[in-house]
Amino acid sequence: MALATRTDRRPSMTRTLWDSSVGKKTIMAVSGLIMLLYLVVHMVGNLKIFFGSDEFNGYAHWLRVMGEPFLHHEWALWIVRLVLVAAVVLHAVSAYQLSRRDLRARPSKYVHKKPRASYATNTMRYGGIILALFIVWHILDLTTGTVHSGGFQSGHPYQNIVDTFSTWYGNVIYIVAMLAMGLHVQHGFWSAAQTLGAGRATRERALKTIANALALVLTLGFVSVPVAVMTGVVS
């Protein structure tokens, strides 16, 4: 008698995590915290522009040589970029799939709307779309120079930033995106804390304070750069 062979295999732990709603929320939380850490570091680096062109251009050069001689030129920078790309993609895909799953689970609208939940959900959804579009524009503007105004100068980020924020549309795009980022951080940090088990009734006030403080500091820190160019503080 021939022995029956089993063709069914148990899904891997990674697959099980990805397919579950809890897993997707965890991925969103972790990837969101990675991006939040990057935003804090990026904001601190941006503020070096207030110390002059030599300081800022020197910082931009250091980003390309950090890790040398152990790492090759720009390898560390590309590692950071790849981690960020992975975090952004995982965050966006998880958010989209969770949203679709939620719509399938509740096909009919609520009889009584929930304003607070709706506000938070819409803020995260549309804020995420705004930020995704901004990232594309920001890269094309200050990394590749494809849509840069005033003549892109490779190796001269200080002047490139001044060029961008010397245009009305550059300021509008950047400031709107940073306001969306602030709201995204405010709601996202709180959601991540809840997902990762840090949210407790006794910590609620502290977590909300941290979320508000992070959102405010990041928004003001990033917006201060275009405002400084507009007002002539940075030129």
C-alpha positions as CSV (number, residue, x, y, z in Angstrom):
1,M,0.0,0.0,0.0
2,A,1.4,3.3,-1.0
3,L,1.8,5.8,1.8
4,A,-0.2,9.0,1.5
5,T,2.1,12.0,1.3
6,R,1.1,15.2,3.0
7,T,1.3,18.3,0.8
8,D,-0.2,20.7,3.2
9,R,2.4,22.7,5.1
10,R,2.0,24.9,8.1
11,P,2.6,28.5,7.2
12,S,5.8,30.0,8.5
13,M,5.8,32.3,11.6
14,T,6.6,35.3,9.3
15,R,3.7,34.5,7.1
16,T,1.3,34.0,10.0
17,L,2.5,37.4,11.5
18,W,2.0,39.1,8.2
19,D,-1.5,37.7,7.6
20,S,-2.9,38.6,11.0
21,S,-4.3,42.0,11.8
22,V,-2.3,42.0,15.1
23,G,0.9,41.3,13.0
24,K,0.2,44.1,10.6
25,K,-0.4,46.5,13.4
26,T,2.8,45.5,15.0
27,I,4.7,45.9,11.7
28,M,3.1,49.4,11.4
29,A,4.2,50.3,15.0
30,V,7.8,49.1,14.6
31,S,8.3,50.7,11.1
32,G,6.6,53.9,12.4
33,L,9.1,54.1,15.3
34,I,12.0,53.6,12.9
35,M,10.8,56.5,10.8
36,L,10.2,58.6,13.9
37,L,13.8,58.0,15.0
38,Y,15.0,59.1,11.5
39,L,12.8,62.2,11.7
40,V,14.4,63.3,15.0
41,V,17.9,62.8,13.6
42,H,17.0,64.4,10.3
43,M,15.6,67.5,12.1
44,V,18.7,67.9,14.2
45,G,20.8,67.7,11.1
46,N,18.6,70.3,9.3
47,L,19.0,72.8,12.1
48,K,22.8,72.9,11.4
49,I,21.8,75.2,8.5
50,F,21.6,78.0,11.1
51,F,25.3,77.7,11.7
52,G,26.2,78.6,8.1
53,S,27.0,77.0,4.8
54,D,30.3,75.5,5.8
55,E,28.8,73.8,8.8
56,F,25.8,72.5,6.9
57,N,27.7,71.4,3.8
58,G,30.3,69.7,6.1
59,Y,27.5,67.8,7.8
60,A,26.2,66.7,4.4
61,H,29.7,65.5,3.4
62,W,30.0,63.6,6.7
63,L,26.8,61.6,5.9
64,R,28.6,60.3,2.8
65,V,31.8,59.3,4.5
66,M,30.5,58.0,7.9
67,G,31.7,54.5,8.6
68,E,34.9,54.9,6.6
69,P,37.3,53.2,6.3
70,F,35.4,50.2,7.6
71,L,32.6,50.9,5.1
72,H,33.0,52.1,1.5
73,H,32.1,55.7,0.5
74,E,28.3,56.2,1.0
75,W,27.7,52.6,2.0
76,A,26.4,53.7,5.5
77,L,24.1,56.3,3.9
78,W,22.7,53.7,1.5
79,I,22.1,51.3,4.4
80,V,20.1,54.0,6.1
81,R,18.2,54.7,2.9
82,L,17.4,51.0,2.4
83,V,16.1,50.6,5.9
84,L,14.0,53.6,5.5
85,V,12.5,52.5,2.2
86,A,11.7,49.1,3.8
87,A,10.1,50.8,6.8
88,V,8.0,53.1,4.5
89,V,6.9,50.3,2.2
90,L,5.9,48.0,5.1
91,H,4.1,50.8,6.9
92,A,2.2,51.9,3.8
93,V,1.2,48.3,2.7
94,S,0.2,47.3,6.2
95,A,-1.9,50.5,6.6
96,Y,-3.6,49.9,3.2
97,Q,-4.4,46.2,3.9
98,L,-5.7,46.9,7.4
99,S,-7.9,49.6,5.9
100,R,-9.3,47.3,3.3
101,R,-9.8,44.5,5.8
102,D,-11.7,46.9,8.1
103,L,-14.0,48.0,5.2
104,R,-14.7,44.3,4.3
105,A,-15.6,43.5,7.9
106,R,-18.0,46.5,8.2
107,P,-19.5,47.1,4.7
108,S,-22.3,49.2,6.0
109,K,-21.8,52.6,7.6
110,Y,-22.5,53.1,11.3
111,V,-25.9,54.5,12.2
112,H,-24.1,56.8,14.8
113,K,-20.9,58.3,13.6
114,K,-17.8,58.4,15.9
115,P,-16.3,61.9,15.3
116,R,-13.1,61.3,17.3
117,A,-12.3,58.0,15.7
118,S,-13.2,59.3,12.3
119,Y,-10.9,62.4,12.8
120,A,-8.0,60.2,13.8
121,T,-8.5,57.7,11.0
122,N,-8.8,60.4,8.3
123,T,-5.8,62.3,9.7
124,M,-3.7,59.2,9.5
125,R,-5.0,58.1,6.1
126,Y,-4.8,61.4,4.2
127,G,-1.8,62.6,6.1
128,G,0.0,59.4,5.0
129,I,-0.9,60.1,1.4
130,I,0.4,63.7,1.6
131,L,3.6,62.5,3.2
132,A,4.1,59.8,0.5
133,L,3.7,62.4,-2.3
134,F,6.0,64.8,-0.4
135,I,8.8,62.2,-0.1
136,V,8.8,61.7,-3.8
137,W,8.9,65.5,-4.4
138,H,11.6,66.0,-1.7
139,I,13.9,63.4,-3.3
140,L,13.4,64.8,-6.8
141,D,14.1,68.3,-5.5
142,L,17.0,68.0,-3.1
143,T,18.6,64.6,-3.9
144,T,18.4,64.1,-7.6
145,G,17.7,67.8,-8.5
146,T,15.2,66.7,-11.1
147,V,12.5,69.3,-10.2
148,H,14.9,71.7,-8.4
149,S,14.6,75.4,-9.1
150,G,17.5,77.7,-9.5
151,G,20.0,75.2,-10.8
152,F,20.8,72.1,-8.7
153,Q,24.4,72.1,-7.3
154,S,25.7,68.7,-6.3
155,G,27.6,68.8,-3.1
156,H,26.1,72.2,-2.1
157,P,23.0,71.3,-0.1
158,Y,23.0,74.7,1.7
159,Q,22.5,76.6,-1.5
160,N,20.0,74.0,-2.9
161,I,17.8,74.4,0.2
162,V,18.0,78.2,-0.1
163,D,16.9,77.9,-3.7
164,T,13.9,75.7,-2.9
165,F,12.6,77.9,-0.1
166,S,13.1,81.0,-2.1
167,T,10.0,79.9,-4.1
168,W,6.5,80.2,-2.9
169,Y,5.5,76.7,-4.0
170,G,8.5,75.2,-2.3
171,N,7.5,76.7,1.0
172,V,3.8,75.7,0.6
173,I,4.6,72.1,-0.2
174,Y,7.1,71.7,2.6
175,I,5.1,73.5,5.3
176,V,1.8,71.6,4.5
177,A,3.7,68.3,4.5
178,M,5.3,69.1,7.9
179,L,2.0,70.0,9.4
180,A,0.6,66.6,8.1
181,M,3.7,65.0,9.6
182,G,3.1,66.5,13.0
183,L,-0.5,65.2,13.1
184,H,0.7,61.8,11.8
185,V,3.3,61.6,14.6
186,Q,0.8,62.7,17.2
187,H,-1.7,60.0,16.4
188,G,0.9,57.4,15.3
189,F,3.0,57.5,18.4
190,W,0.0,56.9,20.6
191,S,-1.2,54.0,18.3
192,A,2.2,52.4,18.3
193,A,2.4,52.6,22.1
194,Q,-1.0,50.8,22.3
195,T,0.0,48.1,19.8
196,L,3.3,47.3,21.5
197,G,1.7,47.0,24.9
198,A,3.1,50.3,26.4
199,G,-0.3,51.8,26.7
200,R,-1.7,51.6,30.2
201,A,-4.3,53.6,32.0
202,T,-1.6,54.9,34.4
203,R,0.6,56.0,31.5
204,E,-2.1,57.5,29.3
205,R,-1.4,61.1,30.3
206,A,2.4,60.7,30.0
207,L,2.1,59.0,26.5
208,K,-0.2,61.7,25.2
209,T,2.2,64.4,26.5
210,I,5.2,62.7,24.8
211,A,3.2,62.3,21.6
212,N,2.1,66.0,21.6
213,A,5.7,67.2,22.5
214,L,7.3,65.1,19.7
215,A,4.8,66.3,17.1
216,L,5.3,70.0,18.2
217,V,9.1,69.9,18.3
218,L,9.4,68.1,15.0
219,T,6.9,70.4,13.3
220,L,8.5,73.6,14.6
221,G,12.0,72.2,13.9
222,F,11.4,71.4,10.3
223,V,9.2,74.5,9.5
224,S,11.9,76.8,11.0
225,V,14.1,76.2,8.0
226,P,11.8,77.5,5.3
227,V,10.7,80.3,7.6
228,A,14.4,81.3,8.1
229,V,15.0,81.4,4.4
230,M,11.8,83.4,3.8
231,T,12.7,86.0,6.5
232,G,16.3,86.3,5.4
233,V,17.8,84.7,8.5
234,V,19.3,82.0,6.2
235,S,20.4,83.2,2.8
